[in-house]
Amino acid sequence: MRDTRESRLLLVLLIAIAFALITVDIRGGQDSPVQGARRAAATVFGPVENGVSGAVDPIGNAIGAVRDSGTRHDRISQLERENAALKAELGSDSRDRSKLRQLNKLLKTAGAGQYGIKGAQVIAIGAAQGFSWTVTIDAGANDGIKRDMTVLNGDGLVGRVTTVGPDTATVLLANDPDFTVGTRMEKTDELGFATGQGDRPLRVQLLNGKAKIKKGERLVTFGSQGDKPFVPGVPVGKVVRVDPSGGDLTRTVYVQPFVGFTKLDIVGVVVSAPRKDPRDEVLPHKPKPAPTVTVTATPSAPADGNANNAAAGNGQQ
């Protein structure tokens, strides 16, 4: 019990001394008698404080990084959005350039044939059932579209209009098995009827069974009475194979269409037929063949020395 009382008395005494020193230090200000002791303590414990501060700085930096991570994440997200928008804009420009090229080609074809057209875009394809090949375009009765009008693009014959709604229409494509169009051969004027065969070349029955046809020859539409469903002079395709077994009445040839039916986009519906048959004017001009250069080799005369040696040899004999 004595040790406990002494310890308590010592604790009380130390507390009293501490309060007394605090009171003296506060009243003394810069002239405080304990200022020297404070400086000595700072000299001794300052490096320790700096070491502790250095050890704690990485933690503080990490806390700051966590605090700033939200701002950085927002900036990264913004940059990603800007990058995606730029890519979309570039892609849109690419599509716009493609549509512009198709439209220019379509207008050139329509101008060559003097066709009055209504431009349209393919917005849907028909149900892939059986051998049906149809597309839907974004032009209809409100745009002056009627049934049995010719549809073309910059490459040639696309098909004919079969069903018309107020703002859309259905087009039966030229490669559909139910599609038939009258054709005329370029230059020779041989007539025939082309029938679709799906993804295979068109089958053309020529009316002249003895017609002389070669691969690469081209066909255009012959035209219908009243220009419906087909106007004349629209490019159809070129011959890729000739059936060798020609009959007396007809002859069969196979024609690769100019139009790619699996990648249709911009098309034109002929709402006004040409005043006269453009015949072959709408077909693209064939490139001229490169000139053939003929090189003739002429044997050179023997040198004088060789000629003399030959003569001397003949004399010795």
C-alpha positions in Angstrom: 0.0 0.0 0.0 3.0 2.3 0.7 4.3 1.9 -2.8 1.0 2.7 -4.2 0.6 5.9 -2.2 4.1 7.1 -3.2 3.4 6.4 -6.8 0.3 8.4 -6.7 2.0 11.3 -4.9 4.7 11.3 -7.5 2.2 11.3 -10.3 0.3 14.3 -8.7 3.6 16.2 -8.3 4.6 15.7 -11.9 1.2 16.8 -13.1 1.5 20.0 -11.0 5.0 20.7 -12.4 3.7 20.2 -15.9 0.9 22.7 -15.5 3.2 25.2 -13.9 5.6 24.9 -16.9 2.8 25.3 -19.4 1.6 28.4 -17.6 5.1 29.9 -17.5 5.6 29.1 -21.2 2.3 30.6 -22.3 3.0 33.9 -20.4 6.6 34.1 -21.5 5.9 33.9 -25.3 9.2 34.1 -27.3 11.1 34.9 -24.0 9.8 31.8 -22.3 12.5 30.1 -20.1 11.6 26.7 -21.7 12.3 28.0 -25.3 15.8 26.5 -25.2 14.5 23.1 -24.1 11.9 23.2 -26.9 14.6 23.8 -29.5 16.7 21.0 -28.1 13.8 18.6 -28.3 13.2 19.7 -31.9 16.8 19.0 -32.8 16.6 15.6 -31.3 13.2 14.5 -32.5 13.1 16.4 -35.9 14.8 13.7 -37.9 12.5 11.1 -36.5 9.5 13.2 -37.5 10.9 13.6 -41.0 11.5 9.9 -41.3 8.0 9.1 -40.2 6.6 11.7 -42.6 8.6 10.1 -45.5 7.3 6.7 -44.6 3.7 8.0 -44.6 4.0 10.0 -47.8 3.4 7.0 -50.2 0.2 6.3 -48.3 -0.9 9.9 -48.7 0.0 9.8 -52.4 -2.0 6.6 -52.8 -5.0 8.3 -51.0 -4.6 11.2 -53.4 -4.4 8.9 -56.4 -7.6 7.2 -55.3 -9.2 10.6 -54.8 -8.1 11.7 -58.3 -9.0 8.4 -60.0 -12.5 9.4 -60.6 -11.5 12.5 -62.6 -9.0 10.5 -64.6 -11.6 7.8 -65.3 -14.0 10.5 -66.5 -11.3 11.9 -68.8 -10.5 8.4 -70.3 -14.2 7.8 -70.8 -14.6 11.1 -72.6 -11.6 10.3 -74.8 -13.1 6.9 -75.6 -16.4 8.5 -76.5 -14.7 11.1 -78.8 -12.7 8.3 -80.5 -15.8 6.3 -81.1 -17.6 9.3 -82.5 -14.7 10.0 -84.8 -14.7 6.5 -86.1 -18.4 6.6 -86.6 -18.1 9.9 -88.5 -15.3 8.5 -90.7 -17.4 5.4 -91.3 -20.4 7.6 -92.2 -18.3 9.6 -94.6 -17.2 6.3 -96.2 -20.8 5.2 -96.7 -21.7 8.6 -97.9 -18.9 8.5 -100.5 -20.1 5.1 -101.6 -23.7 6.3 -102.0 -22.5 9.4 -103.9 -20.5 7.2 -106.3 -23.5 4.9 -106.9 -25.8 7.9 -107.4 -23.4 9.5 -109.9 -23.2 6.3 -111.8 -27.0 5.9 -111.8 -27.4 9.5 -113.1 -24.9 8.8 -115.8 -26.7 5.7 -116.9 -30.1 7.4 -116.9 -28.7 10.3 -118.8 -27.2 8.0 -121.5 -30.6 6.3 -122.0 -32.7 9.5 -121.5 -34.6 7.7 -118.8 -36.6 9.8 -116.3 -36.0 8.1 -113.0 -37.0 8.3 -109.3 -34.1 7.6 -107.0 -34.7 5.2 -104.2 -32.8 3.1 -101.7 -33.1 -0.6 -100.9 -34.3 -0.9 -97.3 -35.1 -4.6 -97.0 -34.8 -7.9 -98.8 -37.5 -10.5 -99.4 -37.9 -13.6 -97.4 -35.2 -16.1 -98.4 -37.7 -18.9 -99.2 -37.4 -21.1 -102.3 -35.9 -19.1 -105.1 -37.7 -15.8 -104.5 -35.4 -12.8 -105.1 -37.1 -9.5 -104.1 -36.1 -6.2 -102.4 -38.1 -3.4 -100.8 -37.3 0.2 -101.8 -38.2 3.4 -99.9 -40.4 4.9 -102.7 -44.0 4.2 -103.4 -47.3 5.5 -104.8 -46.7 8.9 -103.2 -43.5 9.2 -105.2 -45.2 8.3 -108.5 -44.2 4.7 -108.5 -46.5 2.2 -110.2 -46.6 -1.5 -110.9 -44.5 -2.9 -113.8 -42.0 -0.1 -113.9 -38.4 -0.9 -114.8 -35.8 -0.6 -112.0 -32.1 -0.1 -112.7 -28.9 1.1 -111.1 -25.6 2.4 -112.5 -24.6 -1.0 -113.7 -27.8 -2.0 -115.5 -31.1 -3.9 -115.1 -32.1 -4.6 -111.5 -35.7 -5.8 -112.0 -39.3 -4.6 -112.1 -41.8 -3.2 -109.6 -44.4 -5.8 -108.6 -46.2 -4.4 -105.5 -46.7 -0.7 -104.6 -47.5 0.8 -101.2 -47.9 4.4 -100.2 -44.2 4.9 -99.4 -42.6 1.6 -100.4 -42.5 -0.8 -103.3 -41.4 -4.4 -103.9 -39.0 -5.1 -106.7 -38.7 -8.6 -108.4 -35.0 -8.9 -109.2 -33.8 -10.0 -112.6 -32.2 -13.2 -111.3 -35.4 -14.5 -109.9 -36.6 -17.7 -111.7 -40.0 -16.1 -112.3 -38.4 -13.1 -114.0 -38.3 -13.0 -117.8 -37.2 -10.1 -120.0 -36.8 -9.6 -123.8 -33.2 -9.0 -124.8 -31.2 -7.8 -127.8 -27.6 -8.7 -128.6 -25.2 -5.8 -129.1 -24.5 -5.0 -132.8 -26.0 -8.2 -134.2 -29.5 -7.4 -132.9 -30.2 -11.1 -132.2 -33.4 -11.3 -130.0 -34.1 -13.6 -127.1 -35.6 -14.0 -123.7 -33.6 -14.0 -120.5 -34.7 -15.9 -117.4 -33.3 -15.7 -113.9 -31.6 -18.6 -112.2 -30.9 -17.4 -108.7 -27.1 -17.0 -108.1 -26.3 -18.6 -111.5 -26.0 -16.8 -114.8 -29.2 -15.8 -116.7 -30.4 -18.3 -119.2 -31.1 -16.7 -122.5 -33.1 -18.4 -125.3 -32.2 -16.8 -128.6 -34.9 -16.9 -131.3 -32.3 -17.7 -134.0 -31.0 -21.2 -133.5 -28.1 -20.6 -135.9 -27.0 -17.3 -134.4 -23.2 -16.9 -134.2 -22.6 -15.9 -130.6 -19.2 -15.5 -128.8 -18.3 -15.2 -125.2 -18.1 -11.6 -124.0 -20.8 -10.3 -126.2 -23.3 -8.0 -124.4 -27.1 -7.8 -124.2 -29.6 -5.0 -123.5 -33.3 -5.0 -122.9 -35.4 -5.1 -126.0 -38.3 -3.2 -124.4 -42.0 -3.9 -124.0 -45.1 -2.6 -125.6 -45.9 0.7 -124.0 -42.5 0.5 -122.2 -44.0 -1.6 -119.4 -42.6 -3.5 -117.7 -39.4 -2.8 -119.5 -37.9 0.2 -121.3 -35.4 -0.5 -124.1 -31.6 -0.3 -124.0 -30.9 -1.1 -120.3 -27.7 -3.2 -120.0 -28.4 -6.8 -119.0 -25.1 -8.6 -119.0 -22.5 -10.4 -121.1 -22.3 -13.9 -122.5 -20.1 -16.3 -120.4 -21.1 -19.6 -122.1 -22.7 -20.7 -125.3 -24.6 -24.0 -125.5 -22.9 -25.9 -128.3 -26.0 -27.9 -129.1 -28.0 -25.2 -131.0 -31.3 -26.2 -132.4 -33.1 -25.1 -135.5 -35.5 -22.9 -133.6 -33.6 -21.5 -130.6 -30.2 -21.4 -129.1 -29.2 -21.1 -125.4 -26.6 -18.8 -124.0 -25.7 -18.0 -120.4 -25.3 -14.4 -119.4 -23.5 -13.0 -116.3 -25.6 -9.9 -115.2 -23.9 -6.6 -114.9 -25.7 -6.0 -111.6 -24.6 -7.5 -108.3 -27.9 -8.5 -106.8 -26.5 -9.3 -103.3 -25.1 -5.7 -102.8 -27.9 -3.4 -104.0 -28.3 0.0 -102.4 -29.1 3.0 -104.6 -31.5 2.3 -107.5 -33.7 4.2 -109.9 -37.3 3.5 -111.0 -37.9 4.6 -114.6 -41.0 6.8 -114.3 -40.6 8.2 -117.8 -39.5 6.2 -120.8 -37.1 7.6 -123.5 -38.5 9.1 -126.6 -36.5 6.8 -128.8 -34.7 3.5 -128.3 -31.1 4.2 -127.0 -30.1 0.9 -128.4 -26.4 0.3 -127.3 -25.7 3.9 -126.1 -26.1 2.9 -122.4 -23.6 0.1 -122.6 -20.1 1.2 -121.2 -17.5 1.8 -123.9 -15.2 -1.2 -124.3 -11.6 -0.4 -123.6 -9.5 -0.3 -126.7 -7.0 -3.2 -127.0 -3.4 -2.3 -126.5 -1.5 -1.9 -129.7 0.5 -4.9 -130.8 4.2 -4.3 -131.4 5.8 -6.7 -134.0 9.6 -7.1 -133.8 11.3 -8.5 -136.9 14.8 -10.0 -136.5 17.1 -9.5 -139.5 20.3 -11.7 -139.8 23.4 -9.5 -139.7 26.1 -9.7 -142.4 29.4 -11.5 -141.5 32.3 -9.4 -140.5 35.1 -8.7 -143.1 37.6 -10.9 -141.4 35.2 -13.8 -141.3 34.4 -13.3 -145.0 38.0 -13.3 -146.0 38.8 -16.4 -144.0 35.9 -18.1 -145.6 37.1 -17.2 -149.1 40.7 -18.3 -148.3 39.4 -21.6 -147.1 37.4 -22.1 -150.3 40.6 -21.3 -152.4 42.7 -23.9 -150.6 40.1 -26.6 -151.3 
